Amino acid sequence: MVSDPSTPDPRTLLPTGPPIRLLDVDGTYTEDPDWPIDLDDEQLLGLYRAMVIARQVDTQAITLQRQGQLGVYASLRGQEGAQIGSAFALAPQDWVFPSYRELGVAVVRGVDPADLLRVYRGTWHGTHDPTKHHFGLISIPIATQALHAAGFAMGARLDDADCCVVSYMGDGATSEGDAHEAFNFAAVFAAPCVFFIQNNQYAISVPLTRQTAAASIAHKAVGYGMPGYVCDGNDVLASYAVTRRALEHARAGDGPVLIEAITYRMEAHTTSDDPTRYRDDDELEHWRARDPISRYEAFLRDRGLLDDDVAETVSKAARAEAQAVRSAIYDEPHGDPLELFDHVASEPTQQLAAQRSLLAAELAGERS
Ligand SMILES: Cc1ncc(C[n+]2csc(CCOP(=O)(O)OP(=O)(O)O)c2C)c(N)n1
């Protein structure tokens, strides 16, 4: 068989070698000319501040759920490096289409975390104003946001707008049809879209080995005709550098990029899950030693950008932010449960009307 010389050998396109990493587990930085960091000292500290705030608010959100103030919550603990590094690479005019775990990205985009959490309290149907922060509404059905992102990016391309889109999702989401359709559509039409996959090792209780038979999620990018990168998602600087490169590629009109950020979800999938049923303490300990915040803190201290005083100032600001979220959630009045049916359809269906009557009767019983 004569091979077509214009068809590259796919093996040359596959991401190889270890994940892209700039910070060692102990925080030692190794410069890599392929992955430059163009951040000044204030921005380097900004990465830290955002990570610390996200973690503090996250911890507060779990507490609020335990106290019955939120129905459920999906923690980001352990994924701060992946989320905050990548989000820092975005330009203000770019857009984000998140899943339900992207509190860290939301913090960078300036979304009030209390607005995000209201949806878990069930007091309102929506969360924040997406147009204000260029941060879409959170997607609970997994991978749907990949389609929103691909479509939005295509619109931006047709408008000749200087706007890239990042879609965040988990490893499990890449097994959904929606993800494949989004990857394919974006690649065929060269939509300026980055698919940022946080491989946190589990989709609820399903481990990565049962999620894909491919050597890595990033390998899949080749099949769609887009570049794929694997980075250490617990290294905030690598996450930033790789996303920056991907956005440059997309912004130049060269189409989408897929990034697989290797990370770990330290908490339960959501507050309704019991992770002790499918993972062990040794695994947790392994990842605890790779914590994205302590690793980056060591880097900042080594550079002389952080000392105990600065760390305390940041911690104080994070505690104040968490307290503000707590107050906002506590102050949020409980709405009328029947409002649940008000904005589902423009004309209520028979089923909705029946469900509403049922609930109304139950509530009347409770109240009598
Ligand atoms: C379309 C769809 N199918 C199933 C579910 C139920 N579900 C909720 S989260 C989840 C696992 C998601 O795992 P992953 O994409 O890896 O993201 P992670 O939660 O780990 O961040 C599943 C199957 C859902 N929300 N949407």
The ligand as an SDF file (V2000), in Angstrom:
LIG
                    3D

 26 27  0  0  0  0  0  0  0  0999 V2000
  -26.0560   13.5550   31.0810 C   0  0  0  0  0  0  0  0  0  0  0  0
  -25.8260   13.1330   32.5080 C   0  0  0  0  0  0  0  0  0  0  0  0
  -25.6920   11.8250   32.8050 N   0  0  0  0  0  0  0  0  0  0  0  0
  -25.4830   11.4420   34.0780 C   0  0  0  0  0  0  0  0  0  0  0  0
  -25.4080   12.3790   35.0740 C   0  0  0  0  0  0  0  0  0  0  0  0
  -25.1630   11.9490   36.5140 C   0  0  0  0  0  0  0  0  0  0  0  0
  -23.8160   12.3860   36.9010 N   0  0  0  0  0  0  0  0  0  0  0  0
  -23.6290   13.4930   37.6380 C   0  0  0  0  0  0  0  0  0  0  0  0
  -22.0250   13.8150   37.8720 S   0  0  0  0  0  0  0  0  0  0  0  0
  -21.5410   12.4280   37.0460 C   0  0  0  0  0  0  0  0  0  0  0  0
  -20.0840   12.0970   36.9020 C   0  0  0  0  0  0  0  0  0  0  0  0
  -19.3220   13.1950   36.2620 C   0  0  0  0  0  0  0  0  0  0  0  0
  -17.9540   12.9050   36.2870 O   0  0  0  0  0  0  0  0  0  0  0  0
  -16.8960   13.8100   35.5830 P   0  0  0  0  0  0  0  0  0  0  0  0
  -17.3920   14.2410   34.2320 O   0  0  0  0  0  0  0  0  0  0  0  0
  -15.6010   13.1040   35.6240 O   0  0  0  0  0  0  0  0  0  0  0  0
  -16.8600   15.1330   36.4470 O   0  0  0  0  0  0  0  0  0  0  0  0
  -16.5090   15.3390   37.9850 P   0  0  0  0  0  0  0  0  0  0  0  0
  -17.8280   15.2540   38.7260 O   0  0  0  0  0  0  0  0  0  0  0  0
  -15.5540   14.2850   38.3880 O   0  0  0  0  0  0  0  0  0  0  0  0
  -15.9480   16.7120   38.0720 O   0  0  0  0  0  0  0  0  0  0  0  0
  -22.6550   11.7440   36.5690 C   0  0  0  0  0  0  0  0  0  0  0  0
  -22.5860   10.4840   35.8080 C   0  0  0  0  0  0  0  0  0  0  0  0
  -25.5520   13.7390   34.7190 C   0  0  0  0  0  0  0  0  0  0  0  0
  -25.4730   14.7220   35.6110 N   0  0  0  0  0  0  0  0  0  0  0  0
  -25.7500   14.0890   33.4260 N   0  0  0  0  0  0  0  0  0  0  0  0
  1  2  1  0
  2  3  1  0
  2 26  2  0
  3  4  2  0
  4  5  1  0
  5  6  1  0
  5 24  2  0
  6  7  1  0
  7  8  2  0
  7 22  1  0
  8  9  1  0
  9 10  1  0
 10 11  1  0
 10 22  2  0
 11 12  1  0
 12 13  1  0
 13 14  1  0
 14 15  2  0
 14 16  1  0
 14 17  1  0
 17 18  1  0
 18 19  2  0
 18 20  1  0
 18 21  1  0
 22 23  1  0
 24 25  1  0
 24 26  1  0
M  CHG  1   7   1
M  END
$$$$
